Amino acid sequence: MTVHSTHHEIPESTGGAALLPIFAIATVIAIVAICVVVAAPSTIAMVVALATVIGFAAGITAMLSRLIGPEEH
């Protein structure tokens, strides 16, 4: 007969838990930028959409670098 342990380890909260809403917002912003370009195809719309996506990607990168922290060896 086997003995079952009732002790359950609860994993510690990590920074990865914040990634899902961040990438969900990034997806929505990218889709809106693409829809603007499709709805009103012009050079200005393309530049604004591209700048929005690049700016948001830079913001996500900066936020994640602070969330993850420096890599220590």
DAJO-V472532 format. One record per residue. N is the residue number from 1. PSI is psi in whole degrees, 0 to 359 (none if undefined). OMEGA is omega in whole degrees, 0 to 359 (NA if undefined). NEAR is the number of other ideal C-beta (glycine too) atoms within 10 Angstrom. Layout:
N/PSI/OMEGA/NEAR
N/PSI/OMEGA/NEAR
//
This chain:
1/139/180/2
2/151/179/3
3/128/179/4
4/132/179/4
5/139/179/5
6/359/180/4
7/119/178/4
8/128/177/5
9/129/178/5
10/121/181/5
11/144/179/5
12/148/178/5
13/132/180/8
14/171/179/10
15/342/180/11
16/339/180/9
17/335/181/8
18/352/184/13
19/324/183/13
20/308/178/9
21/329/179/9
22/313/181/15
23/334/175/11
24/317/178/10
25/319/179/12
26/320/179/15
27/316/179/10
28/316/180/10
29/319/179/16
30/320/180/15
31/319/178/10
32/318/179/12
33/319/179/19
34/319/180/12
35/324/177/11
36/318/180/16
37/322/180/15
38/320/183/10
39/322/181/8
40/78/184/10
41/109/175/9
42/167/181/10
43/321/181/7
44/316/179/8
45/321/180/15
46/316/180/14
47/317/179/11
48/317/179/14
49/316/180/19
50/318/179/12
51/323/178/11
52/313/181/15
53/317/179/16
54/317/179/10
55/319/179/11
56/322/177/16
57/321/177/13
58/320/177/10
59/318/177/12
60/317/179/15
61/316/179/10
62/319/180/10
63/317/180/12
64/325/179/13
65/326/176/10
66/324/181/10
67/316/182/13
68/320/179/11
69/176/181/8
70/148/178/6
71/123/181/5
72/136/179/4
73/none/NA/2
//
